[in-house]
């Protein structure tokens, strides 16, 4: 098979794996300005204002560091808890 691949001109070496989090960096738009807190609260209640959309996106290294810190806290607080891995996975998704 390597001889055939070389003759055809294709490589049998798989491409390098790039972590999807390393490629993602989204620039967010400017947060809308509300004149009063109740206007922002109403917009939030109706789904028109989502503050998490206007925060800067975390890099892959920041996410890994935050998950590692949280995992250390969970392991320290409840080392025998059966649900600790679920807590860590849930934090990773947030």
Wavefront OBJ file of the C-alpha trace (Angstrom):
o trace
v 0.000 0.000 0.000
v 2.808 2.545 0.664
v 4.218 1.932 -2.833
v 0.807 2.575 -4.409
v 0.301 5.730 -2.354
v 3.737 7.024 -3.343
v 3.059 6.268 -7.004
v -0.251 8.092 -6.915
v 1.231 10.997 -4.971
v -0.749 10.834 -1.762
v 0.562 10.711 1.775
v -0.408 8.040 4.268
v 0.644 10.241 7.175
v -2.464 11.609 8.880
v -2.709 15.382 9.223
v -1.867 16.838 12.647
v -4.754 17.006 15.070
v -5.649 20.574 15.981
v -7.710 21.083 19.084
v -10.956 22.810 18.084
v -10.674 25.160 21.064
v -7.330 26.414 19.761
v -8.951 27.673 16.544
v -11.981 29.375 18.056
v -11.743 33.062 18.824
v -14.839 35.098 18.178
v -14.992 38.862 18.337
v -18.173 40.017 19.986
v -20.214 43.079 19.200
v -20.553 46.014 21.528
v -23.067 45.571 24.339
v -26.290 47.568 23.951
v -26.695 50.568 26.203
v -29.781 50.784 28.398
v -30.684 53.994 30.193
v -32.004 52.209 33.298
v -31.554 48.898 35.034
v -35.178 47.899 34.612
v -34.888 48.215 30.816
v -31.906 45.858 30.854
v -33.809 43.491 33.179
v -36.825 43.409 30.835
v -34.578 42.824 27.820
v -32.807 40.018 29.707
v -36.125 38.467 30.743
v -37.370 38.408 27.146
v -34.074 37.082 25.756
v -33.072 40.295 23.979
v -30.045 40.928 26.192
v -27.635 38.093 26.976
v -24.594 39.438 28.844
v -22.465 36.382 28.054
v -22.523 37.354 24.368
v -20.688 40.580 25.075
v -17.834 39.163 27.153
v -14.533 38.393 25.436
v -14.112 34.793 24.341
v -11.741 32.718 26.447
v -8.777 31.064 24.793
v -8.240 27.312 24.942
v -5.507 27.725 27.555
v -7.788 29.855 29.761
v -10.522 27.216 29.550
v -8.095 24.405 30.388
v -6.705 26.335 33.360
v -10.179 27.141 34.700
v -11.307 23.497 34.371
v -8.126 22.243 36.055
v -8.611 24.671 38.955
v -12.252 23.647 39.345
v -11.358 19.944 39.163
v -8.753 20.393 41.918
v -11.358 22.092 44.122
v -13.910 19.336 43.497
v -11.372 16.581 44.221
v -10.329 18.360 47.422
v -13.881 19.046 48.663
v -15.395 15.628 47.940
v -12.770 13.037 47.013
v -15.224 10.101 47.248
v -18.209 11.758 45.586
v -19.517 9.650 42.709
v -20.824 12.714 40.857
v -17.614 14.752 40.874
v -16.781 13.841 37.274
v -20.217 14.995 36.159
v -19.666 18.303 37.959
v -16.349 18.766 36.161
v -17.873 17.974 32.758
v -20.742 20.369 33.417
v -18.268 23.128 34.326
v -16.311 22.410 31.153
v -19.465 22.960 29.089
v -20.182 26.294 30.734
l 1 2 3 4 5 6 7 8 9 10 11 12 13 14 15 16 17 18 19 20 21 22 23 24 25 26 27 28 29 30 31 32 33 34 35 36 37 38 39 40 41 42 43 44 45 46 47 48 49 50 51 52 53 54 55 56 57 58 59 60 61 62 63 64 65 66 67 68 69 70 71 72 73 74 75 76 77 78 79 80 81 82 83 84 85 86 87 88 89 90 91 92 93 94
